Amino acid sequence: MLGVIVIDIDDDLGKKAKIPGPVIGLENCKAAAYQLLLADPEDPDGNTIFKAIQIYEDLEEKNKNIIILTGDSRMGYYAYKKINESLDLIINKYGLDSAILVTDGLSDENDVIPILGSRKIKIIQIVRLNIKQSSKIENAYVFIVNKLKDPYYSRLIFGIPGLLLFFISSMILLNIPTSTILFIIGFIMIMYGFNIHQRIYDLFNIFEIRRYNFIIIGSGIIIVTISGVVGYELYVRLINSGEEWIYSLFRGVELAMYPIIFYLALLYGLNAVFGDSYLKRLNSAKALLLLGFILINLIIGINFITGTIFLIRFDTVILYSIISTVLTIMIMNYIDNLKMVYIYLSNPIGYRVIDSESRINFGTIKRLDEDRIIVETDYKETLDLKYDNVINIKDRTVYVKS
């Protein structure tokens, strides 16, 4: 089936016209465009939908349909997750295999096109609708002002710079050195630039008691903050007492790291005992083992570098590190073998494979090899999954982390 597709990435249909997506069919799309322009005559998505209707009616193709895929007002992950889910639904129900993509130039085509391509949907044409605007500066000003009223753009243009200015002024009022301010700002930019904050969220998101996630993350932020302050104070105190900067630095880092590691160990330990599935308990046990390995080597390494442990020679420290590394690898391999045995005994041949977060359906399990799981997609292609990616097996469904 050929689909004439309009992407409403920020879900204006839902926000303004109260119409849930996806919208499928000529009459439904006409009604949606009418309701959207009635709610907001200046919204470009309404004009884009009418352009798609015009293209649809001009097509001589018999097996065709017109579709509006809506995202989410929160944008980002939530928007593309909903588009993925809607697209899978349409493919399974109508057999969509080719598309004409109609956009207003504001949609992020670079992100939407790969989503269509991942489903083997052939993109026949991309039609970009240029809304006619007056060239007068007054009209451009009105257009910009209207965009700034949109919560998404207002957060980007006013919200983030406002928070940054508030943070900098607060630090200056507290007489914190400029170098420290720049360090913290740089750290935050690195966190968001490399998406580290999302990985930290994913780390906490594995814990089973999900309704307590806010408490877990909040407690973690408090502990990290207090640990950082205490470690910094120790560093300053040692420097002022005449200690070498390297000794002071490692002592401060050591003091700051211990509470964080113990807090994570407590969370993983609880999850290893009370997790709702055998596989998730094994994953938590692996994480707990890794934290123990880090803690042991942190204690030995820092105390040796700072000269606290005088009776241990350098070669002995290396030997301890090698032994702890070998033991950790052996135990982790044993846990991986337990996972493989459990998966084999579950006999998941023919089970669906679903991403635990996005709920995207990868296909069905075709066979189990010695070191990987072979998955067959709906398009008869094969995917390889590691056993370590499996986090749960339930109701003839294998849940994996991507």
C-alpha positions as CSV (number, residue, x, y, z in Angstrom):
1,M,0.0,0.0,0.0
2,L,1.1,3.5,-0.8
3,G,0.7,6.0,2.0
4,V,0.6,9.8,1.9
5,I,2.1,10.6,5.3
6,V,2.1,13.8,7.3
7,I,4.3,13.9,10.4
8,D,3.0,16.1,13.3
9,I,6.0,15.6,15.5
10,D,4.9,17.8,18.4
11,D,1.3,16.6,18.4
12,D,-0.5,19.8,17.6
13,L,-3.6,17.7,16.7
14,G,-3.7,16.4,20.2
15,K,-2.9,19.7,21.9
16,K,-5.1,22.1,19.9
17,A,-7.8,20.0,18.2
18,K,-8.0,17.3,20.8
19,I,-7.7,14.6,18.1
20,P,-5.5,11.6,19.1
21,G,-3.2,10.1,16.5
22,P,-2.6,8.4,14.2
23,V,-5.3,9.6,11.9
24,I,-6.0,7.3,9.0
25,G,-8.3,7.8,5.9
26,L,-9.3,10.7,3.7
27,E,-12.4,11.8,5.6
28,N,-10.7,11.5,9.0
29,C,-7.8,13.6,7.8
30,K,-10.1,16.2,6.3
31,A,-11.9,16.5,9.6
32,A,-8.6,16.7,11.5
33,A,-7.2,19.4,9.3
34,Y,-10.5,21.4,9.6
35,Q,-10.5,21.1,13.4
36,L,-6.9,22.0,13.7
37,L,-7.2,25.2,11.6
38,L,-10.4,26.1,13.4
39,A,-8.5,25.9,16.7
40,D,-5.4,27.7,15.4
41,P,-5.7,29.2,11.9
42,E,-2.0,30.0,11.8
43,D,-0.8,26.5,12.5
44,P,1.3,25.2,9.5
45,D,0.4,21.6,10.2
46,G,-3.2,22.2,9.1
47,N,-2.0,23.5,5.7
48,T,0.4,20.6,5.4
49,I,-2.5,18.1,5.9
50,F,-4.5,19.8,3.2
51,K,-1.5,19.6,0.9
52,A,-1.3,15.9,1.6
53,I,-5.1,15.6,0.8
54,Q,-4.5,17.3,-2.5
55,I,-1.7,14.9,-3.4
56,Y,-3.8,11.9,-2.3
57,E,-6.7,12.9,-4.5
58,D,-4.5,13.5,-7.5
59,L,-2.9,10.0,-7.3
60,E,-4.2,7.4,-9.7
61,E,-2.9,4.6,-7.5
62,K,-5.7,2.3,-6.3
63,N,-4.1,0.8,-3.2
64,K,-3.4,4.1,-1.3
65,N,-4.2,5.8,2.0
66,I,-3.5,9.0,3.7
67,I,-2.1,9.0,7.2
68,I,-1.2,11.6,9.9
69,L,1.4,10.3,12.4
70,T,1.5,12.3,15.6
71,G,4.3,12.5,18.1
72,D,4.3,14.0,21.6
73,S,4.4,17.5,22.9
74,R,7.4,16.6,25.0
75,M,9.4,16.0,21.8
76,G,12.5,13.9,21.6
77,Y,12.3,10.2,22.8
78,Y,8.6,10.3,23.6
79,A,7.6,11.8,20.2
80,Y,9.6,9.3,18.2
81,K,8.5,6.4,20.4
82,K,4.9,7.1,19.6
83,I,5.6,7.5,15.9
84,N,7.4,4.1,15.9
85,E,4.4,2.5,17.6
86,S,1.9,4.0,15.3
87,L,3.9,3.1,12.2
88,D,4.2,-0.6,13.3
89,L,0.4,-0.6,13.9
90,I,-0.3,0.7,10.4
91,I,2.2,-1.7,8.7
92,N,0.6,-4.7,10.4
93,K,-2.9,-3.6,9.7
94,Y,-2.7,-2.1,6.2
95,G,0.6,-3.4,4.7
96,L,2.2,-0.1,4.2
97,D,5.3,-0.5,2.0
98,S,5.8,2.8,0.2
99,A,5.2,6.5,1.1
100,I,5.0,10.1,0.0
101,L,6.2,12.2,2.9
102,V,4.6,15.7,3.2
103,T,6.2,18.2,5.6
104,D,6.1,21.9,6.2
105,G,9.9,22.2,6.5
106,L,9.7,22.5,10.3
107,S,9.5,18.7,10.9
108,D,12.8,17.0,11.5
109,E,13.0,14.9,8.3
110,N,16.5,13.7,9.1
111,D,15.0,11.8,12.1
112,V,11.7,10.7,10.5
113,I,13.2,9.3,7.3
114,P,15.4,6.7,9.0
115,I,12.3,5.5,11.0
116,L,10.5,4.8,7.7
117,G,13.6,3.2,6.2
118,S,14.1,0.9,9.1
119,R,10.7,-0.6,8.2
120,K,11.7,-1.1,4.6
121,I,9.2,1.5,3.5
122,K,10.2,3.0,0.1
123,I,10.0,6.8,0.1
124,I,8.7,7.7,-3.3
125,Q,8.8,11.4,-2.8
126,I,9.3,14.1,-0.2
127,V,7.0,17.2,-0.6
128,R,8.0,20.3,1.4
129,L,5.3,22.8,1.7
130,N,6.5,26.4,2.0
131,I,3.8,28.5,3.7
132,K,3.6,31.9,1.9
133,Q,4.5,34.7,4.2
134,S,4.7,38.4,3.7
135,S,8.2,39.7,3.4
136,K,7.5,42.6,5.7
137,I,9.6,42.6,8.9
138,E,6.4,43.1,11.0
139,N,5.1,39.7,9.8
140,A,8.4,38.1,10.6
141,Y,8.3,39.6,14.0
142,V,4.8,38.3,14.6
143,F,5.8,34.8,13.4
144,I,8.8,34.7,15.8
145,V,6.7,35.9,18.7
146,N,4.1,33.2,18.1
147,K,6.8,30.6,18.0
148,L,8.1,31.9,21.4
149,K,4.7,31.2,22.9
150,D,5.2,27.5,22.1
151,P,6.3,25.8,25.4
152,Y,9.0,23.8,23.6
153,Y,10.7,26.8,22.0
154,S,10.2,29.0,25.1
155,R,12.0,26.4,27.2
156,L,15.0,26.3,24.8
157,I,15.2,30.1,24.3
158,F,14.3,31.5,27.7
159,G,14.2,28.6,30.2
160,I,17.7,27.1,29.8
161,P,19.6,30.4,29.6
162,G,17.5,31.7,32.5
163,L,18.4,28.8,34.7
164,L,22.1,29.2,33.7
165,L,22.1,32.9,34.6
166,F,20.3,32.2,37.9
167,F,22.9,29.5,38.7
168,I,25.9,31.7,37.8
169,S,24.6,34.7,39.8
170,S,23.9,32.4,42.8
171,M,27.4,31.0,42.7
172,I,28.9,34.6,42.5
173,L,26.8,35.7,45.5
174,L,28.1,32.8,47.5
175,N,31.7,33.9,46.7
176,I,32.5,30.6,44.8
177,P,35.6,31.0,42.5
178,T,35.0,31.6,38.8
179,S,37.0,28.5,37.9
180,T,34.7,26.4,40.0
181,I,31.6,27.9,38.3
182,L,33.1,27.2,34.8
183,F,34.0,23.7,35.9
184,I,30.4,22.9,37.0
185,I,28.9,24.5,33.8
186,G,31.3,22.5,31.6
187,F,30.5,19.3,33.5
188,I,26.7,19.9,33.0
189,M,27.3,20.6,29.3
190,I,29.3,17.4,28.9
191,M,26.6,15.4,30.7
192,Y,23.9,16.6,28.3
193,G,26.1,16.8,25.2
194,F,27.1,13.1,25.5
195,N,23.7,12.1,26.8
196,I,25.3,10.8,30.1
197,H,22.3,12.0,32.1
198,Q,20.1,9.6,30.1
199,R,22.4,6.7,30.9
200,I,22.4,7.6,34.6
201,Y,18.6,7.6,34.4
202,D,18.7,4.2,32.7
203,L,21.0,2.9,35.5
204,F,18.4,3.8,38.1
205,N,15.5,2.7,35.9
206,I,16.4,-1.0,36.2
207,F,15.2,-1.1,39.8
208,E,12.0,-3.0,40.1
209,I,10.2,-0.7,42.6
210,R,9.4,1.8,39.9
211,R,6.9,3.8,41.9
212,Y,9.9,4.7,44.2
213,N,12.2,5.8,41.3
214,F,11.7,9.5,42.2
215,I,12.9,8.8,45.8
216,I,15.8,6.7,44.5
217,I,17.0,9.3,42.1
218,G,16.4,12.2,44.5
219,S,18.3,10.4,47.3
220,G,21.1,9.7,44.8
221,I,21.4,13.3,43.8
222,I,21.5,14.3,47.5
223,I,24.2,11.7,48.3
224,V,26.3,12.7,45.3
225,T,26.1,16.4,46.2
226,I,26.9,15.9,49.9
227,S,29.8,13.5,48.9
228,G,31.2,16.1,46.5
229,V,31.1,18.9,49.1
230,V,32.7,16.7,51.8
231,G,35.4,15.5,49.5
232,Y,36.1,19.1,48.3
233,E,36.3,20.3,51.9
234,L,38.8,17.5,52.8
235,Y,40.9,18.5,49.8
236,V,40.9,22.2,50.8
237,R,41.7,21.3,54.5
238,L,44.6,19.1,53.5
239,I,46.0,21.7,51.1
240,N,45.8,24.4,53.8
241,S,47.6,22.0,56.2
242,G,50.6,21.8,53.8
243,E,49.9,18.4,52.2
244,E,50.9,17.8,48.6
245,W,48.1,18.5,46.1
246,I,48.2,15.0,44.6
247,Y,47.7,13.5,48.1
248,S,45.0,16.0,48.9
249,L,43.2,15.3,45.6
250,F,43.2,11.5,45.9
251,R,42.0,11.7,49.5
252,G,39.2,14.0,48.6
253,V,38.1,11.8,45.7
254,E,38.3,8.7,47.9
255,L,36.1,10.2,50.6
256,A,33.6,11.4,47.9
257,M,33.4,8.0,46.1
258,Y,32.8,5.7,49.1
259,P,29.2,6.9,49.9
260,I,28.2,6.8,46.2
261,I,29.5,3.3,45.7
262,F,27.9,2.0,48.9
263,Y,24.6,3.7,47.9
264,L,24.6,2.0,44.5
265,A,25.6,-1.3,46.1
266,L,22.6,-1.0,48.5
267,L,20.3,-0.4,45.5
268,Y,21.7,-3.2,43.4
269,G,21.7,-5.5,46.5
270,L,18.0,-4.9,47.1
271,N,17.2,-5.4,43.4
272,A,19.2,-8.7,43.4
273,V,17.1,-10.0,46.3
274,F,13.7,-8.5,45.6
275,G,13.7,-8.2,41.7
276,D,10.6,-9.6,40.1
277,S,12.5,-11.9,37.6
278,Y,15.4,-14.3,37.8
279,L,17.2,-12.6,35.0
280,K,17.0,-9.2,36.5
281,R,18.3,-10.5,39.8
282,L,21.3,-12.0,38.0
283,N,21.9,-8.7,36.2
284,S,21.8,-6.8,39.5
285,A,24.2,-9.4,41.0
286,K,26.7,-8.7,38.2
287,A,26.4,-5.0,38.8
288,L,27.0,-5.6,42.6
289,L,30.0,-7.7,41.8
290,L,31.4,-4.9,39.6
291,L,30.9,-2.3,42.3
292,G,32.8,-4.5,44.8
293,F,35.7,-4.9,42.3
294,I,35.8,-1.1,41.9
295,L,35.7,-0.5,45.6
296,I,38.5,-3.0,46.4
297,N,40.8,-1.6,43.8
298,L,39.9,2.0,44.8
299,I,40.9,1.4,48.4
300,I,44.2,-0.4,47.5
301,G,45.1,2.0,44.7
302,I,44.5,5.3,46.5
303,N,46.0,4.2,49.7
304,F,49.1,3.0,47.9
305,I,49.4,6.2,45.8
306,T,49.0,8.4,48.9
307,G,51.5,6.4,50.9
308,T,49.1,5.2,53.6
309,I,49.9,1.6,53.0
310,F,53.6,1.5,53.6
311,L,54.0,-2.3,54.0
312,I,52.7,-3.2,50.6
313,R,55.1,-3.1,47.7
314,F,54.2,-2.1,44.2
315,D,54.4,-5.6,42.8
316,T,52.1,-6.8,45.6
317,V,49.5,-4.2,44.6
318,I,49.6,-5.3,41.0
319,L,49.2,-8.9,42.1
320,Y,46.1,-8.0,44.2
321,S,44.6,-6.2,41.2
322,I,45.3,-9.1,38.9
323,I,43.8,-11.6,41.3
324,S,40.7,-9.5,41.9
325,T,40.2,-8.9,38.2
326,V,40.5,-12.7,37.4
327,L,38.1,-13.6,40.2
328,T,35.6,-10.9,39.0
329,I,35.7,-12.1,35.4
330,M,35.3,-15.8,36.5
331,I,32.3,-15.0,38.7
332,M,30.7,-12.8,36.0
333,N,31.2,-15.5,33.4
334,Y,29.5,-17.9,35.8
335,I,26.5,-15.6,36.1
336,D,26.4,-15.3,32.3
337,N,26.3,-19.1,32.1
338,L,23.4,-19.2,34.6
339,K,21.6,-16.7,32.3
340,M,22.2,-18.8,29.2
341,V,21.1,-22.0,31.0
342,Y,17.9,-20.3,32.1
343,I,17.2,-19.0,28.6
344,Y,17.8,-22.4,27.1
345,L,15.5,-24.1,29.6
346,S,12.8,-21.5,28.8
347,N,12.9,-22.7,25.2
348,P,12.0,-19.3,23.7
349,I,11.9,-20.4,20.1
350,G,9.1,-18.5,18.4
351,Y,8.8,-15.9,21.2
352,R,8.5,-12.2,20.4
353,V,11.5,-10.0,21.1
354,I,10.6,-6.5,22.4
355,D,12.7,-3.6,23.5
356,S,12.0,-3.1,27.3
357,E,11.9,0.7,27.0
358,S,10.5,1.7,23.6
359,R,8.4,-1.5,23.2
360,I,9.5,-1.9,19.6
361,N,9.0,-5.4,18.3
362,F,12.2,-6.8,16.8
363,G,10.7,-10.0,15.5
364,T,10.6,-13.6,16.8
365,I,13.4,-15.9,18.0
366,K,14.5,-18.3,15.2
367,R,17.2,-20.3,17.1
368,L,19.7,-20.2,19.9
369,D,23.4,-20.4,19.1
370,E,26.2,-20.9,21.6
371,D,27.0,-17.2,22.0
372,R,24.0,-15.4,20.5
373,I,20.3,-15.4,19.9
374,I,19.1,-15.3,16.3
375,V,16.0,-13.2,15.7
376,E,14.0,-13.1,12.5
377,T,12.3,-9.8,11.7
378,D,8.9,-9.4,10.0
379,Y,10.8,-8.7,6.8
380,K,12.6,-12.2,7.0
381,E,15.9,-10.6,7.9
382,T,18.0,-11.8,10.9
383,L,19.3,-10.0,13.9
384,D,21.9,-11.1,16.4
385,L,21.4,-10.5,20.1
386,K,23.7,-11.3,22.9
387,Y,22.4,-13.3,25.9
388,D,23.5,-10.4,28.1
389,N,20.9,-8.2,26.4
390,V,18.0,-10.3,27.7
391,I,16.5,-8.9,30.9
392,N,13.2,-10.8,31.2
393,I,11.1,-13.6,29.7
394,K,7.4,-13.4,30.3
395,D,4.2,-14.5,28.5
396,R,6.0,-15.8,25.4
397,T,7.9,-12.5,25.1
398,V,11.6,-11.9,25.5
399,Y,12.4,-8.4,26.8
400,V,15.8,-7.0,25.8
401,K,17.8,-3.8,26.5
402,S,18.9,-2.2,23.3
